[in-house]
């Protein structure tokens, strides 16, 4: 376990060629609440558990799924405050892109900029990596897209993906259920079923969040009433 | 080892680094490059349901018309628009920048933007550049607190008004507003028409400024009287007091009357001010809905004599002298065998 001797400093490689701090960051993500995303033929849906630490917390004030531009939304697994910082930086970068090129930022560009920020924090002194993985869902001229960005700064485009506590079960479930020509509504149902799989306790419209974007290219977070409708269809 | 990335707030304000160099260059005789000014008439007024903004569409570069149909009403937020006068680049850049900042603010607060927010962002930016950013703006919009209309001056001061005009044509447009806005439009059209005729007869800006006073009754005698009162009226506090008096009538103006009044004010600027011209753009902002009426009026169409082109008969141009040089073709005829295939 000579790796542990190198686990204190982010910017030092271990003999096995790993940056142990990043591995630890991925562990932080792995113990966060489950979130997942599915890319349908005509849109993308992202969903997450919204388990609050106590019943006294005002759940209406918390929104985990955020908007980065009118046509790109994001959800995270891991440390909430870290995701806030990333979302804020990404929003600013999207605005700067628009000011520079007078074009709304394509999804791939925004993902790349966000990933660059996350990578910078793995190669600087005195900082730590972000303890979140992000699922970025967007719809632009290249169609619907879903990207996952990790604390190391690497990103992949996924047809369907999950992260957080229940990742292995969720991914197995998605592998079985995913079809290329899924419609957005089917994707929402599949997302709900996947969330239900590993859910501790009773799933309801108050302890999950769903965001989706369709051909109208406007990302929106569903209201609890709409979530309740979808849940009723799934039951 | 790389330094930690710290997000320092940018140091704003005017950078005086190049001033010495510029002074040296002007001493040597090199002139600063010119910039395109908009030479504009822009107006705004508050009516019953919201705000109406209007602008002409001429952009000038000194005595030359650089753009015959430019857009002077800039987007700030879905419920806030801004007309810009002064240097075109300055107004574009400053409105783009504040529009971007408002969008980021909307994401963070998840609320509709307020006009006062846009106003404060604009004025702090302009103040920090000490008037070197030559942008005079009419900012209007409707938010949760109601309809608002403000003017922003290049040095960073602002006014909050029920009706406002800016730009080189502002006096011509204000003449229209001050006369017609006063008594509501339907009951005193004749009085207003007569007033306007006299104003247009005068023709130049300074006299329009003199006449810019509350005219209780019609007749030129009252105008002479008001000239004596000019000093009082010119002072800031009295002006505001007068405008507050008009506040009662503001809410009664209906949308169509408002649009028509704005159109008239802009046309007054277009026809009486050399720096303004071409077409009229109007933007009507009400709660929940914005109508951008681009080229709402086109009072200056291009007139062509004939769409089939011109035909000039003999005699239109005087012939002074004629010299005819025949072109001689030299051709040699050579006897030869027939062509072989």
Interface residues (C-beta under 8 A of the other chain):
Chain A: X11 X66 X67 X68 X88 X91 X92 X95 X96 X98 X99 X120 X121 X123 X124 X125 X126 X127
Chain B: X1 X2 X3 X4 X5 X96 X97 X100 X103 X104 X107 X108
